[in-house]
Amino acid sequence: MLEEIRIRGLGVIDDAVLDLAPGLTVVTGETGAGKTMIVQGLGLLTGGRADYALVSAAAGRASVEARLVVAADSPLVKRVHELDGELDDDVILMGRTLTAESRSRAQLAGRSVPASVLAEITENVIAVHGQSEAQRLRRPAMQRDALDRFAGSAVAEPLAHYARVYARLAKARARLAEITGRARERAQEAELLRLGLAEVERVAPLSGEDVALTAELSRLEHAETLSQVARSAHGALVSDPESGDDTPGAVDLAGAARRIVAGDASLDPELAELANRLAEVVALLADVAADLASYGAGVESDPARLASAQARRAELTTLARAHGTDVDGVLAWAETAGRRLLELDADGDQSGALTAECAELTAELAGLAERISAARSAAAERFGAAVAAELAGLAMPRAKVLAVVGQRDDPAGLSVGGRTVAYGPSGVDDVELRLVPHPGAPARPVEKGASGGELSRVMLAIEVVLAAADAGATMVFDEVDAGVGGRAAVEIGRRLARLARTHQVICITHLPQVAAFADQHLVVHKASDGSVTRSGVVALDGPARVRELSRMLAGQEESTLARGHAEELLAAAAADKAELARS
């Protein structure tokens, strides 16, 4: 429930505070006083689009602030805490600010938030119905939503299940379309992968093989040189008397040095240490000489092996160039390509599974759609009768409202009731409200057959019928009584009073018959200094209410006749409200 609204710098309203209470609050005032600014302000609070032209030129800034009272266990409390907001004793503080520079800022519970969050918070607690809102009744979607609200859980439960299945089906179909649409590309990719993997399998490279092969080729290609180097180095280390060269080698010379030193090593420990080191040198040189001899004997020229190694290197080089890397990179590519090929093959299998899933979900969706359609059809007659009963008291005593539930044939739709019909997120039904204004008149869609005043009354009748569905909400009506008068105006007031038993109702009106039913009467007054017009809001007490109703009736606050009529209206409204309270 809204406890307070404060509006500053919006249109002609300079600074106005609306202290609100439960029940029916009516707002009246002279033409041009700024009553509509209250609705505009509420529209901003509920996340509506900002109209910066409404910012007062004198103020340069417009703001709307409100105190929204909620129950301690309300889901809104949890949502506010999720937004890191703070409540003030079960009161949510909210506001919206506009500047002349076309900037907008929204606040909720002490935090700056997007305007969409205000819309989310107020969606189910504040409903604004103005002339433009009544026009929404012309939209088929709203007509269907009204019938669904009236039908209650009979539609809501299968519709929620339908929405989940619909989303799953849309996702499965999108995936299937993606797989099917890319089938040719996937086949081409798979074929290239298979060719590449077949080549890798034929060559069968081993990790590091290219490096080892390069070293082997270098040895094979330079076998004579390597053998000659080994023999020469061996000759430098060890003398070879059999070859006729008795020049001592490094091993011989080192051995001789060791023997010389060892002869007198006992004379000095330090010399003995040097003798030991020379012995190590002799042993190391002897080992190297033996390895050189072995290496030289092992290096052989092998033309057949050389040709084979060169052919193998050519194969590996070609394979590596094809993938822009070395042999280890080729092996890594082959591993990745194998996994990708499995994925592509699995897509083909998945296509069949997705087709089966889509068929299963479509069948389930059709069953739910048929159930929803049956529930809507069952509720349609009761809904039309209930709305017509309300219209009977709104100067449309012989009017009828028909809620027609139908479907459109569509070859690509769902099979429901022996027909293939179009479907969407809300089922297969088109719901159309038709108005029969009087006996003998044809039933015409409300968007074509209802005048502005009749449309407002149909809207109000629907809201009264649906009132039980959203008890506790704040409902705002902006001149919903436009285009009516006399007895119909009284009945509108009576129905607003009935709504106010379960809702907080705020009604902006120019009809005294409606204003007489108010539990609280606010008047928007204006003042002008000749150049600037400003408005404010005041609450009226008993005598002041009589004066305001007199003004609304006759344009004269002090007219004795008008005052008498105003008092009669108030007395009659009070009697009606007392009767409502007893019923």
Disulfide bonds with the S-S distance in Angstrom:
none
